[in-house]
Amino acid sequence: MVTTVFHMARQCTRQGCVHRASVTLTYQYARSLVWLDDLSAERDPHAYDLCEQHAGRLKPPSGWHLEDRRQRVHVYDAGRLAG
């Protein structure tokens, strides 16, 4: 028996956006907090998946705090590092 598993990329949840999601947004209403994390391994019905563009433009409501907890990975081009 052969089993094939397809991994579909998740799309940004913003209406009309066609970009691939790379960030997961969660929030806690009682504490007025919004978190941006790297895309979660699985879709969570209580979270929002966003593309880089929408995550970068996100502004929390007045009085709320935004915590960006994404891991930053810097990739350098070896040619640009050489003197």
N, CA, C and O atoms as a CHARMM CRD file, in Angstrom:
* protein
*
  332
    1    1 MET  N      0.83600  -1.17100   0.00000 PROA 1      0.00000
    2    1 MET  CA     0.00000   0.00000   0.00000 PROA 1      0.00000
    3    1 MET  C      0.88900   1.24500   0.00000 PROA 1      0.00000
    4    1 MET  O      1.80000   1.35300   0.82200 PROA 1      0.00000
    5    2 VAL  N      0.63800   2.16900  -0.89800 PROA 2      0.00000
    6    2 VAL  CA     1.41200   3.39600  -1.01900 PROA 2      0.00000
    7    2 VAL  C      0.55900   4.55400  -0.52900 PROA 2      0.00000
    8    2 VAL  O     -0.58200   4.72700  -0.95600 PROA 2      0.00000
    9    3 THR  N      1.12200   5.33300   0.36100 PROA 3      0.00000
   10    3 THR  CA     0.42300   6.50300   0.87400 PROA 3      0.00000
   11    3 THR  C      1.17200   7.74500   0.43100 PROA 3      0.00000
   12    3 THR  O      2.38300   7.85200   0.62400 PROA 3      0.00000
   13    4 THR  N      0.45600   8.66900  -0.15500 PROA 4      0.00000
   14    4 THR  CA     1.04600   9.92400  -0.59400 PROA 4      0.00000
   15    4 THR  C      0.49900  11.04600   0.25800 PROA 4      0.00000
   16    4 THR  O     -0.71300  11.17100   0.43300 PROA 4      0.00000
   17    5 VAL  N      1.39500  11.86200   0.79100 PROA 5      0.00000
   18    5 VAL  CA     0.99100  12.99100   1.60900 PROA 5      0.00000
   19    5 VAL  C      1.40100  14.26200   0.88600 PROA 5      0.00000
   20    5 VAL  O      2.56400  14.43100   0.52000 PROA 5      0.00000
   21    6 PHE  N      0.45700  15.13900   0.68600 PROA 6      0.00000
   22    6 PHE  CA     0.73100  16.41900   0.05800 PROA 6      0.00000
   23    6 PHE  C      0.74200  17.48800   1.12900 PROA 6      0.00000
   24    6 PHE  O     -0.17300  17.56800   1.94900 PROA 6      0.00000
   25    7 HSD  N      1.78200  18.31300   1.12200 PROA 7      0.00000
   26    7 HSD  CA     1.86600  19.43100   2.05300 PROA 7      0.00000
   27    7 HSD  C      1.52300  20.69400   1.28600 PROA 7      0.00000
   28    7 HSD  O      2.28700  21.14300   0.43200 PROA 7      0.00000
   29    8 MET  N      0.38000  21.25700   1.59600 PROA 8      0.00000
   30    8 MET  CA    -0.03500  22.47700   0.91500 PROA 8      0.00000
   31    8 MET  C      0.41100  23.68300   1.72300 PROA 8      0.00000
   32    8 MET  O      0.24200  23.72600   2.94200 PROA 8      0.00000
   33    9 ALA  N      0.97400  24.64800   1.04200 PROA 9      0.00000
   34    9 ALA  CA     1.36400  25.88600   1.70100 PROA 9      0.00000
   35    9 ALA  C      0.09800  26.62600   2.11700 PROA 9      0.00000
   36    9 ALA  O     -0.89900  26.64300   1.39600 PROA 9      0.00000
   37   10 ARG  N      0.16400  27.23000   3.28100 PROA 10     0.00000
   38   10 ARG  CA    -0.99000  27.99100   3.75600 PROA 10     0.00000
   39   10 ARG  C     -0.93300  29.40300   3.19200 PROA 10     0.00000
   40   10 ARG  O      0.14200  29.97700   3.01900 PROA 10     0.00000
   41   11 GLN  N     -2.08300  29.93600   2.91700 PROA 11     0.00000
   42   11 GLN  CA    -2.20000  31.25600   2.32400 PROA 11     0.00000
   43   11 GLN  C     -2.53200  32.28400   3.40200 PROA 11     0.00000
   44   11 GLN  O     -3.13100  31.94800   4.42300 PROA 11     0.00000
   45   12 CYS  N     -2.14500  33.52600   3.17200 PROA 12     0.00000
   46   12 CYS  CA    -2.46900  34.62600   4.06800 PROA 12     0.00000
   47   12 CYS  C     -3.97700  34.70300   4.25300 PROA 12     0.00000
   48   12 CYS  O     -4.73500  34.56000   3.29400 PROA 12     0.00000
   49   13 THR  N     -4.40900  34.93000   5.49100 PROA 13     0.00000
   50   13 THR  CA    -5.84700  34.95700   5.76900 PROA 13     0.00000
   51   13 THR  C     -6.49600  36.30200   5.47600 PROA 13     0.00000
   52   13 THR  O     -7.71500  36.43200   5.59000 PROA 13     0.00000
   53   14 ARG  N     -5.70800  37.30200   5.10300 PROA 14     0.00000
   54   14 ARG  CA    -6.29700  38.59700   4.75200 PROA 14     0.00000
   55   14 ARG  C     -7.08200  38.44300   3.45700 PROA 14     0.00000
   56   14 ARG  O     -6.58900  37.87400   2.48200 PROA 14     0.00000
   57   15 GLN  N     -8.29300  38.94800   3.45700 PROA 15     0.00000
   58   15 GLN  CA    -9.17600  38.80300   2.30500 PROA 15     0.00000
   59   15 GLN  C     -8.54300  39.38600   1.05100 PROA 15     0.00000
   60   15 GLN  O     -8.07700  40.52600   1.05000 PROA 15     0.00000
   61   16 GLY  N     -8.53000  38.59700  -0.01000 PROA 16     0.00000
   62   16 GLY  CA    -8.00800  39.01800  -1.30100 PROA 16     0.00000
   63   16 GLY  C     -6.50800  38.83700  -1.46800 PROA 16     0.00000
   64   16 GLY  O     -5.98900  39.03800  -2.56600 PROA 16     0.00000
   65   17 CYS  N     -5.80200  38.46500  -0.41400 PROA 17     0.00000
   66   17 CYS  CA    -4.35300  38.29000  -0.51700 PROA 17     0.00000
   67   17 CYS  C     -4.04300  36.91200  -1.08800 PROA 17     0.00000
   68   17 CYS  O     -4.64000  35.91400  -0.68500 PROA 17     0.00000
   69   18 VAL  N     -3.11100  36.86500  -2.02300 PROA 18     0.00000
   70   18 VAL  CA    -2.75300  35.60400  -2.67300 PROA 18     0.00000
   71   18 VAL  C     -1.37300  35.10600  -2.26200 PROA 18     0.00000
   72   18 VAL  O     -0.87600  34.12000  -2.80700 PROA 18     0.00000
   73   19 HSD  N     -0.74900  35.79200  -1.29400 PROA 19     0.00000
   74   19 HSD  CA     0.60800  35.44000  -0.88600 PROA 19     0.00000
   75   19 HSD  C      0.61000  34.30200   0.13000 PROA 19     0.00000
   76   19 HSD  O     -0.37400  34.06000   0.83100 PROA 19     0.00000
   77   20 ARG  N      1.73800  33.61900   0.18500 PROA 20     0.00000
   78   20 ARG  CA     1.93700  32.50400   1.10900 PROA 20     0.00000
   79   20 ARG  C      2.11500  33.04800   2.53400 PROA 20     0.00000
   80   20 ARG  O      2.81400  34.03900   2.74900 PROA 20     0.00000
   81   21 ALA  N      1.48000  32.39200   3.48800 PROA 21     0.00000
   82   21 ALA  CA     1.61200  32.78300   4.89300 PROA 21     0.00000
   83   21 ALA  C      2.98900  32.39800   5.41800 PROA 21     0.00000
   84   21 ALA  O      3.52400  31.34200   5.08000 PROA 21     0.00000
   85   22 SER  N      3.55700  33.27800   6.25600 PROA 22     0.00000
   86   22 SER  CA     4.84500  32.98800   6.87400 PROA 22     0.00000
   87   22 SER  C      4.86500  33.39500   8.34700 PROA 22     0.00000
   88   22 SER  O      5.86400  33.19300   9.03800 PROA 22     0.00000
   89   23 VAL  N      3.76900  33.96200   8.81900 PROA 23     0.00000
   90   23 VAL  CA     3.67100  34.46700  10.19100 PROA 23     0.00000
   91   23 VAL  C      2.33600  34.03700  10.78600 PROA 23     0.00000
   92   23 VAL  O      1.31900  34.01500  10.09300 PROA 23     0.00000
   93   24 THR  N      2.34300  33.69600  12.06500 PROA 24     0.00000
   94   24 THR  CA     1.09500  33.39000  12.76500 PROA 24     0.00000
   95   24 THR  C      0.83200  34.47500  13.79600 PROA 24     0.00000
   96   24 THR  O      1.68900  34.77700  14.62700 PROA 24     0.00000
   97   25 LEU  N     -0.35700  35.05800  13.73600 PROA 25     0.00000
   98   25 LEU  CA    -0.77600  36.08400  14.67700 PROA 25     0.00000
   99   25 LEU  C     -1.72400  35.46800  15.69500 PROA 25     0.00000
  100   25 LEU  O     -2.69200  34.79700  15.33700 PROA 25     0.00000
  101   26 THR  N     -1.43200  35.70300  16.95700 PROA 26     0.00000
  102   26 THR  CA    -2.33900  35.31100  18.03700 PROA 26     0.00000
  103   26 THR  C     -2.51300  36.51300  18.94500 PROA 26     0.00000
  104   26 THR  O     -1.72700  37.45900  18.89300 PROA 26     0.00000
  105   27 TYR  N     -3.53900  36.47400  19.77200 PROA 27     0.00000
  106   27 TYR  CA    -3.76800  37.59400  20.66700 PROA 27     0.00000
  107   27 TYR  C     -4.45600  37.11800  21.93600 PROA 27     0.00000
  108   27 TYR  O     -5.05700  36.04400  21.97500 PROA 27     0.00000
  109   28 GLN  N     -4.35300  37.94700  22.97800 PROA 28     0.00000
  110   28 GLN  CA    -5.06900  37.69200  24.21800 PROA 28     0.00000
  111   28 GLN  C     -5.82500  38.97300  24.55000 PROA 28     0.00000
  112   28 GLN  O     -5.23800  39.97600  24.95700 PROA 28     0.00000
  113   29 TYR  N     -7.12000  38.91400  24.37000 PROA 29     0.00000
  114   29 TYR  CA    -7.97700  40.08600  24.51700 PROA 29     0.00000
  115   29 TYR  C     -7.89800  40.66800  25.92400 PROA 29     0.00000
  116   29 TYR  O     -7.82100  41.88700  26.07900 PROA 29     0.00000
  117   30 ALA  N     -7.91700  39.82400  26.94900 PROA 30     0.00000
  118   30 ALA  CA    -7.93300  40.29300  28.33800 PROA 30     0.00000
  119   30 ALA  C     -6.68000  41.07900  28.70700 PROA 30     0.00000
  120   30 ALA  O     -6.73400  41.95500  29.57000 PROA 30     0.00000
  121   31 ARG  N     -5.55300  40.77800  28.06500 PROA 31     0.00000
  122   31 ARG  CA    -4.28900  41.46400  28.36500 PROA 31     0.00000
  123   31 ARG  C     -3.91900  42.50100  27.31100 PROA 31     0.00000
  124   31 ARG  O     -2.87800  43.15000  27.41600 PROA 31     0.00000
  125   32 SER  N     -4.76200  42.66000  26.29900 PROA 32     0.00000
  126   32 SER  CA    -4.50900  43.60900  25.20300 PROA 32     0.00000
  127   32 SER  C     -3.14200  43.36800  24.56400 PROA 32     0.00000
  128   32 SER  O     -2.37100  44.30400  24.35000 PROA 32     0.00000
  129   33 LEU  N     -2.85200  42.10000  24.26300 PROA 33     0.00000
  130   33 LEU  CA    -1.58300  41.70800  23.66800 PROA 33     0.00000
  131   33 LEU  C     -1.78400  41.02300  22.32700 PROA 33     0.00000
  132   33 LEU  O     -2.72500  40.25100  22.14300 PROA 33     0.00000
  133   34 VAL  N     -0.88800  41.31300  21.39300 PROA 34     0.00000
  134   34 VAL  CA    -0.86100  40.66500  20.08200 PROA 34     0.00000
  135   34 VAL  C      0.53700  40.09900  19.89500 PROA 34     0.00000
  136   34 VAL  O      1.52600  40.77700  20.17600 PROA 34     0.00000
  137   35 TRP  N      0.62600  38.86200  19.42200 PROA 35     0.00000
  138   35 TRP  CA     1.92100  38.22700  19.19100 PROA 35     0.00000
  139   35 TRP  C      2.06200  37.85800  17.72000 PROA 35     0.00000
  140   35 TRP  O      1.11800  37.37700  17.09200 PROA 35     0.00000
  141   36 LEU  N      3.24700  38.08900  17.18400 PROA 36     0.00000
  142   36 LEU  CA     3.60900  37.60400  15.85900 PROA 36     0.00000
  143   36 LEU  C      4.69900  36.56000  16.05100 PROA 36     0.00000
  144   36 LEU  O      5.74100  36.84100  16.64300 PROA 36     0.00000
  145   37 ASP  N      4.45400  35.35700  15.54900 PROA 37     0.00000
  146   37 ASP  CA     5.41300  34.26300  15.64100 PROA 37     0.00000
  147   37 ASP  C      5.68000  33.71400  14.24900 PROA 37     0.00000
  148   37 ASP  O      4.92000  33.96400  13.31300 PROA 37     0.00000
  149   38 ASP  N      6.77800  32.95700  14.12100 PROA 38     0.00000
  150   38 ASP  CA     6.99500  32.22400  12.88200 PROA 38     0.00000
  151   38 ASP  C      5.77200  31.34700  12.63300 PROA 38     0.00000
  152   38 ASP  O      5.07300  30.97000  13.57300 PROA 38     0.00000
  153   39 LEU  N      5.52000  31.03100  11.39300 PROA 39     0.00000
  154   39 LEU  CA     4.34400  30.24700  11.03300 PROA 39     0.00000
  155   39 LEU  C      4.28900  28.95900  11.84400 PROA 39     0.00000
  156   39 LEU  O      5.25500  28.19800  11.87900 PROA 39     0.00000
  157   40 SER  N      3.16800  28.72300  12.48700 PROA 40     0.00000
  158   40 SER  CA     3.00900  27.51400  13.29400 PROA 40     0.00000
  159   40 SER  C      2.99000  26.27900  12.40300 PROA 40     0.00000
  160   40 SER  O      2.65500  26.35600  11.22100 PROA 40     0.00000
  161   41 ALA  N      3.34900  25.15900  12.97500 PROA 41     0.00000
  162   41 ALA  CA     3.44000  23.91400  12.20900 PROA 41     0.00000
  163   41 ALA  C      2.08300  23.49200  11.65300 PROA 41     0.00000
  164   41 ALA  O      1.99900  22.94800  10.55200 PROA 41     0.00000
  165   42 GLU  N      1.04200  23.74100  12.40400 PROA 42     0.00000
  166   42 GLU  CA    -0.30600  23.37600  11.96600 PROA 42     0.00000
  167   42 GLU  C     -1.23700  24.56300  12.09000 PROA 42     0.00000
  168   42 GLU  O     -1.02600  25.45200  12.91500 PROA 42     0.00000
  169   43 ARG  N     -2.25300  24.56900  11.27500 PROA 43     0.00000
  170   43 ARG  CA    -3.24400  25.64400  11.30200 PROA 43     0.00000
  171   43 ARG  C     -4.01400  25.59100  12.61000 PROA 43     0.00000
  172   43 ARG  O     -4.45600  24.52100  13.02800 PROA 43     0.00000
  173   44 ASP  N     -4.17800  26.73000  13.25600 PROA 44     0.00000
  174   44 ASP  CA    -4.92500  26.85800  14.49500 PROA 44     0.00000
  175   44 ASP  C     -6.16100  27.71500  14.21400 PROA 44     0.00000
  176   44 ASP  O     -6.02400  28.83100  13.71300 PROA 44     0.00000
  177   45 PRO  N     -7.35400  27.22500  14.52000 PROA 45     0.00000
  178   45 PRO  CA    -8.55400  28.01400  14.23600 PROA 45     0.00000
  179   45 PRO  C     -8.65700  29.29200  15.07100 PROA 45     0.00000
  180   45 PRO  O     -9.49200  30.14900  14.78200 PROA 45     0.00000
  181   46 HSD  N     -7.82200  29.42700  16.09800 PROA 46     0.00000
  182   46 HSD  CA    -7.84700  30.61400  16.95800 PROA 46     0.00000
  183   46 HSD  C     -6.71300  31.58600  16.62900 PROA 46     0.00000
  184   46 HSD  O     -6.47500  32.53700  17.37400 PROA 46     0.00000
  185   47 ALA  N     -6.02400  31.35300  15.53100 PROA 47     0.00000
  186   47 ALA  CA    -4.90900  32.19800  15.12000 PROA 47     0.00000
  187   47 ALA  C     -5.11600  32.62000  13.66600 PROA 47     0.00000
  188   47 ALA  O     -5.96500  32.07700  12.95800 PROA 47     0.00000
  189   48 TYR  N     -4.32900  33.59000  13.24700 PROA 48     0.00000
  190   48 TYR  CA    -4.39500  34.08400  11.87900 PROA 48     0.00000
  191   48 TYR  C     -3.03400  33.90500  11.22400 PROA 48     0.00000
  192   48 TYR  O     -2.01000  34.24800  11.81400 PROA 48     0.00000
  193   49 ASP  N     -3.01800  33.37300  10.02100 PROA 49     0.00000
  194   49 ASP  CA    -1.79100  33.21100   9.24700 PROA 49     0.00000
  195   49 ASP  C     -1.66800  34.40200   8.31000 PROA 49     0.00000
  196   49 ASP  O     -2.59600  34.71100   7.56200 PROA 49     0.00000
  197   50 LEU  N     -0.52300  35.06900   8.35300 PROA 50     0.00000
  198   50 LEU  CA    -0.31400  36.26200   7.54300 PROA 50     0.00000
  199   50 LEU  C      0.92900  36.13200   6.68000 PROA 50     0.00000
  200   50 LEU  O      1.85700  35.39800   7.01900 PROA 50     0.00000
  201   51 CYS  N      0.94300  36.84700   5.56300 PROA 51     0.00000
  202   51 CYS  CA     2.14400  36.93400   4.73100 PROA 51     0.00000
  203   51 CYS  C      3.07200  37.98000   5.34500 PROA 51     0.00000
  204   51 CYS  O      2.67200  38.69800   6.26200 PROA 51     0.00000
  205   52 GLU  N      4.29900  38.07100   4.85300 PROA 52     0.00000
  206   52 GLU  CA     5.26800  39.04300   5.37700 PROA 52     0.00000
  207   52 GLU  C      4.78200  40.48100   5.23100 PROA 52     0.00000
  208   52 GLU  O      4.98900  41.30100   6.12500 PROA 52     0.00000
  209   53 GLN  N      4.13600  40.79000   4.10400 PROA 53     0.00000
  210   53 GLN  CA     3.68700  42.15200   3.86600 PROA 53     0.00000
  211   53 GLN  C      2.63800  42.58100   4.89300 PROA 53     0.00000
  212   53 GLN  O      2.73600  43.66800   5.46300 PROA 53     0.00000
  213   54 HSD  N      1.64400  41.73700   5.13100 PROA 54     0.00000
  214   54 HSD  CA     0.59500  42.09800   6.08100 PROA 54     0.00000
  215   54 HSD  C      1.10200  42.08600   7.52100 PROA 54     0.00000
  216   54 HSD  O      0.67200  42.90700   8.33000 PROA 54     0.00000
  217   55 ALA  N      1.99300  41.18200   7.84600 PROA 55     0.00000
  218   55 ALA  CA     2.56800  41.15800   9.18800 PROA 55     0.00000
  219   55 ALA  C      3.39700  42.41600   9.43300 PROA 55     0.00000
  220   55 ALA  O      3.37800  42.97300  10.53100 PROA 55     0.00000
  221   56 GLY  N      4.12100  42.85900   8.41600 PROA 56     0.00000
  222   56 GLY  CA     4.95100  44.04500   8.55200 PROA 56     0.00000
  223   56 GLY  C      4.16900  45.33300   8.70700 PROA 56     0.00000
  224   56 GLY  O      4.66000  46.29600   9.29500 PROA 56     0.00000
  225   57 ARG  N      2.96500  45.35500   8.18600 PROA 57     0.00000
  226   57 ARG  CA     2.13100  46.56200   8.26200 PROA 57     0.00000
  227   57 ARG  C      1.15200  46.53900   9.42900 PROA 57     0.00000
  228   57 ARG  O      0.39100  47.48600   9.62700 PROA 57     0.00000
  229   58 LEU  N      1.17300  45.46500  10.19300 PROA 58     0.00000
  230   58 LEU  CA     0.19700  45.30500  11.27500 PROA 58     0.00000
  231   58 LEU  C      0.35900  46.37700  12.34400 PROA 58     0.00000
  232   58 LEU  O      1.46400  46.61600  12.83200 PROA 58     0.00000
  233   59 LYS  N     -0.72500  47.01000  12.69900 PROA 59     0.00000
  234   59 LYS  CA    -0.76600  47.97600  13.79500 PROA 59     0.00000
  235   59 LYS  C     -1.84400  47.49600  14.76700 PROA 59     0.00000
  236   59 LYS  O     -3.00500  47.36300  14.38000 PROA 59     0.00000
  237   60 PRO  N     -1.47800  47.23600  16.02200 PROA 60     0.00000
  238   60 PRO  CA    -2.47900  46.78500  16.98800 PROA 60     0.00000
  239   60 PRO  C     -3.42800  47.93100  17.34500 PROA 60     0.00000
  240   60 PRO  O     -3.10700  49.09700  17.11700 PROA 60     0.00000
  241   61 PRO  N     -4.58100  47.60700  17.89800 PROA 61     0.00000
  242   61 PRO  CA    -5.51400  48.66200  18.32000 PROA 61     0.00000
  243   61 PRO  C     -4.87400  49.58000  19.37000 PROA 61     0.00000
  244   61 PRO  O     -3.94300  49.18000  20.06900 PROA 61     0.00000
  245   62 SER  N     -5.36900  50.77400  19.46800 PROA 62     0.00000
  246   62 SER  CA    -4.86800  51.72900  20.45200 PROA 62     0.00000
  247   62 SER  C     -4.93400  51.12800  21.85500 PROA 62     0.00000
  248   62 SER  O     -5.96600  50.59600  22.26300 PROA 62     0.00000
  249   63 GLY  N     -3.83500  51.21600  22.58000 PROA 63     0.00000
  250   63 GLY  CA    -3.77600  50.68100  23.93200 PROA 63     0.00000
  251   63 GLY  C     -3.29600  49.23800  24.00200 PROA 63     0.00000
  252   63 GLY  O     -3.05300  48.72300  25.09400 PROA 63     0.00000
  253   64 TRP  N     -3.15700  48.58200  22.86500 PROA 64     0.00000
  254   64 TRP  CA    -2.66900  47.20100  22.81500 PROA 64     0.00000
  255   64 TRP  C     -1.16100  47.21100  22.60000 PROA 64     0.00000
  256   64 TRP  O     -0.59500  48.19900  22.13300 PROA 64     0.00000
  257   65 HSD  N     -0.52300  46.10400  22.94500 PROA 65     0.00000
  258   65 HSD  CA     0.91200  45.94700  22.75400 PROA 65     0.00000
  259   65 HSD  C      1.16900  44.81400  21.77200 PROA 65     0.00000
  260   65 HSD  O      0.51600  43.77100  21.81400 PROA 65     0.00000
  261   66 LEU  N      2.12800  45.03800  20.89400 PROA 66     0.00000
  262   66 LEU  CA     2.51100  44.04700  19.89200 PROA 66     0.00000
  263   66 LEU  C      3.88200  43.49200  20.25800 PROA 66     0.00000
  264   66 LEU  O      4.82900  44.25000  20.46600 PROA 66     0.00000
  265   67 GLU  N      3.98600  42.17400  20.33600 PROA 67     0.00000
  266   67 GLU  CA     5.26800  41.51100  20.56600 PROA 67     0.00000
  267   67 GLU  C      5.60600  40.68600  19.32800 PROA 67     0.00000
  268   67 GLU  O      4.88500  39.75400  18.97300 PROA 67     0.00000
  269   68 ASP  N      6.70400  41.03900  18.68300 PROA 68     0.00000
  270   68 ASP  CA     7.16800  40.29700  17.51400 PROA 68     0.00000
  271   68 ASP  C      8.17200  39.25900  18.00900 PROA 68     0.00000
  272   68 ASP  O      9.30600  39.59300  18.34900 PROA 68     0.00000
  273   69 ARG  N      7.74600  38.00600  18.04400 PROA 69     0.00000
  274   69 ARG  CA     8.58600  36.93600  18.58400 PROA 69     0.00000
  275   69 ARG  C      9.17900  36.05600  17.48800 PROA 69     0.00000
  276   69 ARG  O      9.64100  34.94900  17.76300 PROA 69     0.00000
  277   70 ARG  N      9.16800  36.53900  16.25400 PROA 70     0.00000
  278   70 ARG  CA     9.72700  35.75900  15.14700 PROA 70     0.00000
  279   70 ARG  C     11.23300  35.65700  15.27300 PROA 70     0.00000
  280   70 ARG  O     11.90100  36.56700  15.76100 PROA 70     0.00000
  281   71 GLN  N     11.75400  34.51600  14.81600 PROA 71     0.00000
  282   71 GLN  CA    13.20000  34.32000  14.76700 PROA 71     0.00000
  283   71 GLN  C     13.71600  35.01600  13.52400 PROA 71     0.00000
  284   71 GLN  O     13.17700  34.82800  12.43300 PROA 71     0.00000
  285   72 ARG  N     14.73500  35.80300  13.68000 PROA 72     0.00000
  286   72 ARG  CA    15.33200  36.50200  12.54400 PROA 72     0.00000
  287   72 ARG  C     16.52100  35.69700  12.04700 PROA 72     0.00000
  288   72 ARG  O     17.44100  35.39500  12.80700 PROA 72     0.00000
  289   73 VAL  N     16.49600  35.35600  10.77900 PROA 73     0.00000
  290   73 VAL  CA    17.61100  34.64100  10.16000 PROA 73     0.00000
  291   73 VAL  C     18.17500  35.54200   9.08300 PROA 73     0.00000
  292   73 VAL  O     17.45900  35.95000   8.16800 PROA 73     0.00000
  293   74 HSD  N     19.45400  35.85400   9.18900 PROA 74     0.00000
  294   74 HSD  CA    20.10700  36.69900   8.20400 PROA 74     0.00000
  295   74 HSD  C     20.93600  35.81800   7.27900 PROA 74     0.00000
  296   74 HSD  O     21.76500  35.03000   7.73100 PROA 74     0.00000
  297   75 VAL  N     20.70600  35.96000   5.99900 PROA 75     0.00000
  298   75 VAL  CA    21.46900  35.20300   5.00800 PROA 75     0.00000
  299   75 VAL  C     22.34100  36.22400   4.26000 PROA 75     0.00000
  300   75 VAL  O     21.85100  37.20400   3.69800 PROA 75     0.00000
  301   76 TYR  N     23.63500  35.95600   4.27900 PROA 76     0.00000
  302   76 TYR  CA    24.57800  36.86500   3.62400 PROA 76     0.00000
  303   76 TYR  C     25.11100  36.21500   2.35700 PROA 76     0.00000
  304   76 TYR  O     25.38600  35.01500   2.32200 PROA 76     0.00000
  305   77 ASP  N     25.24800  37.01800   1.33100 PROA 77     0.00000
  306   77 ASP  CA    25.83900  36.57200   0.06800 PROA 77     0.00000
  307   77 ASP  C     27.35200  36.62200   0.22900 PROA 77     0.00000
  308   77 ASP  O     27.91000  37.67500   0.53600 PROA 77     0.00000
  309   78 ALA  N     28.01200  35.50100   0.02500 PROA 78     0.00000
  310   78 ALA  CA    29.45800  35.43200   0.20700 PROA 78     0.00000
  311   78 ALA  C     30.18800  36.46500  -0.65900 PROA 78     0.00000
  312   78 ALA  O     31.21100  37.00600  -0.23900 PROA 78     0.00000
  313   79 GLY  N     29.68900  36.73600  -1.82900 PROA 79     0.00000
  314   79 GLY  CA    30.31400  37.71500  -2.72000 PROA 79     0.00000
  315   79 GLY  C     30.28000  39.11500  -2.16200 PROA 79     0.00000
  316   79 GLY  O     31.17300  39.91600  -2.44100 PROA 79     0.00000
  317   80 ARG  N     29.26900  39.42400  -1.37900 PROA 80     0.00000
  318   80 ARG  CA    29.14300  40.76200  -0.81000 PROA 80     0.00000
  319   80 ARG  C     30.02800  40.93400   0.41300 PROA 80     0.00000
  320   80 ARG  O     30.36300  42.05900   0.78200 PROA 80     0.00000
  321   81 LEU  N     30.41500  39.81900   1.05100 PROA 81     0.00000
  322   81 LEU  CA    31.25100  39.89200   2.24100 PROA 81     0.00000
  323   81 LEU  C     32.73100  40.04300   1.88300 PROA 81     0.00000
  324   81 LEU  O     33.51600  40.58000   2.66400 PROA 81     0.00000
  325   82 ALA  N     33.09600  39.56700   0.70800 PROA 82     0.00000
  326   82 ALA  CA    34.49900  39.63800   0.29500 PROA 82     0.00000
  327   82 ALA  C     34.87100  41.09400   0.01600 PROA 82     0.00000
  328   82 ALA  O     34.08500  41.85200  -0.55300 PROA 82     0.00000
  329   83 GLY  N     36.07300  41.46600   0.42400 PROA 83     0.00000
  330   83 GLY  CA    36.53000  42.84800   0.28000 PROA 83     0.00000
  331   83 GLY  C     36.87600  43.16500  -1.11200 PROA 83     0.00000
  332   83 GLY  O     37.27900  44.29000  -1.40800 PROA 83     0.00000
